[in-house]
């Protein structure tokens, strides 16, 4: 009864309290982030290294073991898993809940820099936020319209150079992956008979190509008050540059790559075939960063408004007539509407008993 008496004696205080309660309730209603489940994701960092032509045993011995020796001492590390396959190594690092992803990336990068020695022809390790098998929040495919005269599998480079970077620049997107298609490459097809006739071996051919395909610094020199930096440019820019490389001299005559092989621009062999409704295509997905809100990320992908296209919509190929992007799956479609109505239904159910008591 004391509470009722106090409320009757101080109506202004009670009114102000009710107004503040309703005001903060409305603010919370529209500002609380929408999420399907509570965010308890453990921060993940993945390290992928490519060493072409190496067996899984060589990859584990020469790359994975050396990287694990350094990464096992990273602060906040909870679990480390590794996988060795043909020509590639993969390490997945899981950190304790609450660890900053940016700080974890910096720590992992610093530890990898401390690895003493790598194989000479190995590619630089690629560090990404998020696990390798992280579930994608969006999938889209590239389809050919009627009248398209090209080959759809050859559009891999366009997707890799234009579509993938735009997706990965969006805040909250850890990575974008491309499945299907053929990457463009420079092919040197050797003629075994020509090699035997000129007494040239394949290792000699490989060493010649490796030695010529690089830019080398030639130092610097001063001229008056100016300093000039010189370098020799040797990287290949066309198939003709490769064909003109001299492998060795036989009886005083130069043996060039073009004498024993055919050099041309082509596409790699098909490694993965992706089909949609029976038609080969190229598929691109978007993987969110650990801890990011799915709804917010999807709004950034689609754009701020229904009439204003976002990053996801602008990734279609303006210079590729005859192609179109077909959006297959977006997680925001099945998370957003249920949460939207549940949130407003919650407010309706809360207000109904209050109105009944007032009557």
C-alpha positions, 0 to 999 in steps of 0.5 A: 500500500505504501507504493500506491500511496506514494504514487498518488501523492507524487503524480509528477514523479510517477508520470516522469518515470513512466515516460522515461520507461516508455522512451527507453523501451522504444529506443531499445526496440528499434536499436537492438541488433537483430540476430537469429541466435546469440553470438557466441562464435569463436574467432577463427583465422585460416592460413592457406599456403600453395606449393604446386607439385608437392605431395601431401607428405612434402607439404606437411614436412616442409610447410605445415610443421614449420608453421605450426611450430611458430603458431602454437605460441600465439596468445589466446589460441584455443585450438589449431588444426591442419590439413595437407593435400596435393600442392596446398597446406591449410591451418585453421586457428580457433581463439578464445571467445572475446579475442579481437579478430584484428589483433589475432590476424596481426599476431598470426601474421607476425608469427608467420614472418618468423618462419625461418625457411620456406621452399623456394617455389612456394607461394606466400601464405594467405591469411584470412579471417574466418574458417575454411569451412565457414558457412556462406551467407550468400550464393550467386551464379553467373549465367549466359543470356541468349546470344552469348557467344563466349564460353562461360567457363572462361569468365573465371578471371573476370570474376576473380578480378572484378566481382570477388574484390568488390565483395571482399571490400564490404565490411563484415565479409571475410572472403569470397570464393569462386567455384567452377571456371577455368583460370587463364594461364600461359602454356608451354607445350613441349615437343619431346622429339625436338628436345631429344634432337637438340639434346635438351632436357625438361629440367634445363628448360624449367631452369631457363624459364625461372632464371629469365622471368624476373626483374633484377635490381641493378643498383643506383648511380648519381649524376649531379644532384640526382640519383637514378635507380636502375633495374633489369626488366625480364618478366614475361609479358607475352608468349613471344617473350617466352618463345625467345628465351635461350635455353642453352647453346649446342655447337655454338647455336642457341636453342630457344624455347620456341624451337622445342615447345609451343607457347600460347595463352590458354586456360587451365584444365577443369578442376571443378565442375559446377552445374545449375539445373544441368548447365555448367556455370560459375558460382560465387559465395560470400562468407561473413566475418566471425562475430559480424551480424548477418542482417547488417552484412546482408543489408550492406550487400543489398544496399541501403534501400530497395531502389538503391542497388548495393554492392551485391547488385553492382557486381554484375558484369557491365562489360560482359554483354550476354551475362547475368548474375542470378542470386540463388541464396541469401540468409537475410531473407529467412532471418529478417522477416521472422525476427521482424514480426516477432519483435513487433508481435512482442511489443503488441503482446506487451501493450495489450494487458496494459490497455485492458487494465486501463479499461 
